[in-house]
């Protein structure tokens, strides 16, 4: 919708008044100037949609005051560029209503200001959504970022919002347009059917920060496939060459506290990203049982060039770092990544859950695993990159479940073996300890037919041909 402007009639009327005034600061002159702020109570309560449209024409900021409830917002309302909706009271609809943010628009809240069954639809640059509470299962998502129009949306800020009792909280559909610079910070998400943040097919985006969030009770019970993730980011088509134009890239996910969900952080076909400072509790199969998603605190599929650092997991599924798979076809494999400072303690958990399972490969790639401590969990490695480094690994798994360390390098007869490094493979192991509950070595190595160097303080024996 085009930006609101003065009609010719209004323009001529205002012009004639001002022309008759020798001094611009008389009371009459001030009376015809646009107001900075209006209270929505001043408008017709029988038609809030029309009232909001008129209020935005009249002022820079439209305020919904405390204890005010504006009902039946059931269609789209475009906020003119540069204007603000400030909510202290409450707005509600049936799920078809939305406020569309154009360039420079803001939706802010305070004192419990809330929206129920209303979507905020971001379509411009320099938009701000801050301090608002949102809820309602009628719309698919509370905040939508995207649309089918080709555009660049710069400098988006979503900060200090609370979303509860809803489907998706924030949904980005990025195939047609670009977000350049987004900060999603200090939010609280709870009791959702869909994802807290879904950054989907975001192949054009860059400079994305998702940080300082609390995520609780994400549980898809409505049978929707692939719903029920804490934070998910995805590129487009899998390709083992990882072309920049097909990946979600240049983002940071940091300072996340999550509990009571099936999968906390998820990246598909990503490149050049960092996940750090994550705390998880109770990430188990109890949640989103029919959604068809893996159980993991961090799930990475077909990604290249990334870092995962400082992850603290208790009574939770650990990490899955694996192939990009479409209809049973293994299309790409993770490469060039580092895991550091990873802690997982499942000592008091009844479930038999994944520890860390990694598939990695390709002749020009490396994988570094450093400072990992896991209790009642397994570190499992498949395939082999050209360079594999393990430093300061301490893993304990109970003998009734299986080995603490599994290294399955010989997949040459497996379709997945096409991603294996064929020669000049370097395996470096320093201070690696893998034991059962009695402190006995607990290792399963199916094949090592490559060079092993820099082996120190390992409490299991390597096959003779690998020593």
N, C-alpha and C positions, 0 to 999 in steps of 0.2 A: 504494500500500500504506500502511495507517495506521502512524503512528509506533509503535515498539516501546515497551511499557510493562511494568511488573511484573505478573505474573499474580497473581490473588487468593491462591493458595497461597504464592507467594514473598513477597508482601507480608505475609501473616499470620505467616509464619515469621520474617522479618526483624523484624517488629514485636515478637514475643514475646521475641526475643533482646535487642533494645534495651531493652525494658521491664524486663528483669531486671538491667540494668547501671546502677549509680548514676553511673558516670563514663564519658563517651562516648569517652575517648581510651585505654581499655585495649586490649591486643592483640586480645582477642576482638571488640571493637567494630570495630576497624579491619579485621578479617578479613572482615566481612560487607559493608563498604562496596564499591561498584563500583570496580574498578581503573581507573586512568587509561590504562594501556597494556597490551596483551597482544601476545605473539609468536605468530604463526600456527603456528609449530612445535609449540606446545603442544597442537595439535588434530589430529584424525584425518586423516592424509595420504591415506586412501583415498577421501575424499569432501570435496574442498575447498569445494564450494558450501555444504554443510551446515556445514562448519567455519567459513567466513567469517560465515555468518549467526549462528552461536552466538557467535563472537568479538565481533561488533558488539553483541550483547546484553550481553556481559560487560564491555566497556570502552569508553572514549571514543575511543581510538586503536588501530587494528590495524596491526601492523608486519610486513612481509614482509622478513626479514633478508637481508643480503648472501649470495650464493651459493645462496639458497633458490629453487627453481623450483616453482611451483604450477601444475600442468597440468590440462587438461580443465575449464576454466571455460566451460561451454557453455550456461548459462542465465542469467536475470536475478538479480542480487543487489542488493537495495535497501539502501543505506547509510542508517541511521536519521538523522533530522535532527540536525545539529550534530556529527556524528562524522567521523572522519578515517581514511582509508586511506593509510598511509605505506609506500612501496615502495622498498626498497633492492635487493631481488633481482629476480625475474621472475615474471610471470603470463602464462599462455598459454591459448588456447582454439581453437575451430574456426570462429569468426566469429559464432556465435549467443550467445555470452556477453557480458554487459554489467554494469557497475556503475551503478546509478541514483542520482544525487545529488539529495537533497531539501534543504530549507532548511538553510543553514549547513554543508553538507557540504564536505569537502576531500579531494582526491586529490593527494598530494605525493610527490616522489621525490628521491633523492639518490644519488650514486655510481654512476650508470648504471642506476638502477631503471627497469624497463621493463614494458610491456604488449604482447603480441603477439596479434593477432586477437581483441581484446577492445575493445568500445566503451564509452566513458564517456557516459552519457545524462543530460544536465542537465535537471532538472525543478523546480528550486527557486530561491529568492533567496539572495544572499550565499554563493554557491558559489565555490570556488577549485580550479583545476587548475594545478599548478606543479611545474616541475623534473622532469617525467616524460618518458621516451622511449617512442614508440609506433610500431608497424609492423604489417604484415599486409594481404594483399589479400583475405582472406575477407570482412570486413564492408564495406559500402558506404563507411562513414566511421569514423574513429577517435573523433571527438567529435561527438555529436549534440545539438542544442539545439532543442527544439520540442515535438512531440507534439500530439495532437488535443484535449487538454483546455484549456479557457479558463483562463488564469492570467497573473499578472504576475510576471516573474522579474527581480529587481533586483540590481544590483551584482555582476555576474559578472566574475571575474578569471581569465584564462588567460594564464599567464606562463612564459617560459623552458621551453617544451616543444620536443622534437625529434620530427618525424614524417618517416619515410622508408619507401620500399618499401611503398606503400599506395595505395588509391584516393583518396578524399577525406580530407583531414586534419580540417577543421572544417566541419560542415554545419549551417546554421540554416534551419529551415522555419518561417516566421513568420506564416502566415495566421491561425492559430487563437488565438495568444497574443501576449504583449508582453514584450520585453526593454527595461527602462529602466535604462540604465547598464551598459555592458559595456566592459572593457578587455582587448584581446588584444594582448600585447606581448612583444617579445624572443624570438621563436620562430624555428626553423630548419625549413624544409620542403624536401624533396628527393626526386627519383625517384618522383613521383606520377603516377598515371593520371588522376585527377580533379583538382579544384581544391584549392589549399592552404586557402583560406577561401572558402566559398560562403554568402553571406548572402541567402537566397532568399525572395521574396515577404514581405519584412520591412516591411510597411506600417504595423505598429503600434509599431515600435521607435523609440527615440530615445536620444541621448547615447551613441553608439557610437564608440570609438576603436580603430583598428587601426594599430599602429605598431611600428617597429623590428624588421622581419623580414628574413630572408634566404631567398630562394626560388630554387631551382635545379632544373633538369631536370624540368620538368612536361611530360610527353609521353604523350598518349593514343594507345595503339596497339591498343586492344581494340575499336575501331569505334564506341564510344559517342558519340552526338551531343551537342555542347555541353560535353563534358568537356575538361579540360586547360587551365584558366585559373589564373593565380596567385591573384588576389583578385577576386571577383565579388560585386556587390551588385545586387539587383533589387527593384523594386516590383511592382505588379500591372498592371491594364489601362492601355494607353496612352490618353491624353486630352490634347488640345492646350491645355486649360485648366489642366492640371497640378493637379488637386485633391489636397490634402494627404493625404486618406485613401487614395489609391491609390499614393502614392510611397514609396520608401525615402528617408529624410531624416535630417538632423541627425547626420551622421557625419563623421569625419575619417580619412583614410588617409594616413599620413606615415612618412617614413624607411624606405623600402622599397628593398632591393637585390635585383634579379632578373636571372636569366640563363637561357639555353637553354630557352625556351618559345615558344609561338606567340602568346600574349596574356598580358600581365602584370596589368593592372588593367582592370576592366570594370564599368560602371554602366549599368543599364537603368531608365528611368523614375524618376530620382532628382531630389531637390530639396534645396537648402540643405546643400551639402556642400563639403568641401575635400580636394583631393589635392595633397600637397606633398612635396618632398624625395625624389625617386625617381631611382634610378640603374639603368639597364638595359644589358645587354650580350647580343648574339646573340639577339635576339627575331626569329626568322625563320620562314619556312614549312617549315623542316626538321622541325618538331615538330607533333604532333597533326594529321596530314595529312588524316584522314578525319572529324574532329570537327565540321566545318562552321562553324567560327568564324573571324572575320577575324583577319588578322595585324596586330597593333598593340601598342605598349607601353601605350598608354592608349586604350581604346575606350569612347565615351560615346554612348548611344542615347536620344533623346527625353527630355532632361533640362533642368531650369530652375534658374537661380540657383545657380551654382557657381563655384569658383575652382580653377585648376590652376597650381601655382607651383613653380619650381625643379625642372625635369625634365632630367636629363642622360642622353642616349642615345648609345651608340656601337655601330656595326654592327647596327642594329636598325630594325625598322619603327617609324614615329613614332606619330602620333595620328590616330584616326578619331573625329570628332564629327559624328554624323548622326542621321537620322530614327529614330523608332520605326516599325518595319515588321512587319506581321503578314500573312502569305500574300500578299505583294506590294503590300499597301495601305500608303501613307504616312500615318501617323496623327498624328504630332506631330513637332515640329522643335526642336532646342536653341535656347535663348534666355537672355539675361541672364547672360552669363558672361565671365570674364577668364582669359586665358592670359598668364603672365608668367615671364620668365627660363627660356626653353626652349632647350636646346642639343641638336643632333643632328649627329653626324659619321659619315657612311657613306663616307668617302673611300676606304677600303680594303676595301669589301665588294663581292663579286661580284654579289649579288642586286640587282635593281631593285625597291626597296621604297618603300612609302608614306612621304612626308614628314609633312606635316600636311594633312589634308583636312577641311574644315569646311563643314557646311550649317547655316545659321542664318536665322531670319526672324521675322516677325510685327511688327505696327506699333507695339507698345509695348515692344519689346525693344532691348537693346544688346549689342554684342560688343566687347571690348577685347583687342587683341593687342599685347603690349609686350615688348621686349628678347628678340627671337628671333634665334638664329644657327643656320643649318643649312648643311651642306656635303654636296654630292651628294644633294640632296633638293629637293622641291617644296612650296611653300605654295599650296594650292588652296582657293578660296572659292566656295561656291555659295549661291544665293539672296541675300537681304539683309535684315538687321534694320533697324529704324528708324534706329539709330545704330551706325556701324561705325568704330572707331578703330584705327589702326595706328601704332605708335611704335617706332622703333629696330629695324627689320627688316632682316636681312642674310642673304640666301639665295643659294646657288650650286647650280646643277644643270648637269650636263654636257649639251651640246647634242644629243648622240645620243639622250638620253632624252627631252628636251622642255624646256618653259619652266620657269624657276625660280619664277615667280609666275603663277598662273592665277586670273582673277576672272570667274566666270560668273554674272552677275547677271540675265540675261534668260531666265527659265524660265517665262514667262507661258503658253506653249503646252504646257508640261509639267505633268503632274498634280501634281508637287511644287510648282509655282508658286503654289498656293493659300495657301502660307505666306509669300509675299513681302510686304514693306511696299510699299504702293501709292503713297504720296506723302509729302512732307516727309522724305525719307530724307537723312541726314547722313553723308557719308563724309569722314573726316579722316585724312590721311596725312602723317606727319612722319618724315623720315630713313628712307626705305624704299629698300633697295638689292637688286635682283634681277638676277643676272648668270649668264653661263655660265662655263666654265673659263677663257676668255680675258678675262674682265672685261667682256664686251659685254652690253648690256641683253638680258634674256631674260624677256619678259612676254607674256602672252596675256590680253587683255581683250575679251570678246565684246560687252558693251553696258554703257554707263553713261548712264542717262537721269535722273539725280537730282542734287541739289546737292552740290558738292564744295567744302569750305572748309578753310582752314588747311593748305594743301599746301606743304611745304617739303622741299628737298633730296631730290627724287625723281629717280632716274636713268632714268626712262622717261617718255614723253610721253602725256598723257591725250588722248582724242578732243576735238576742238574744242568740241563742245556741252557737255562736262563741265568745261571750264576756266573 
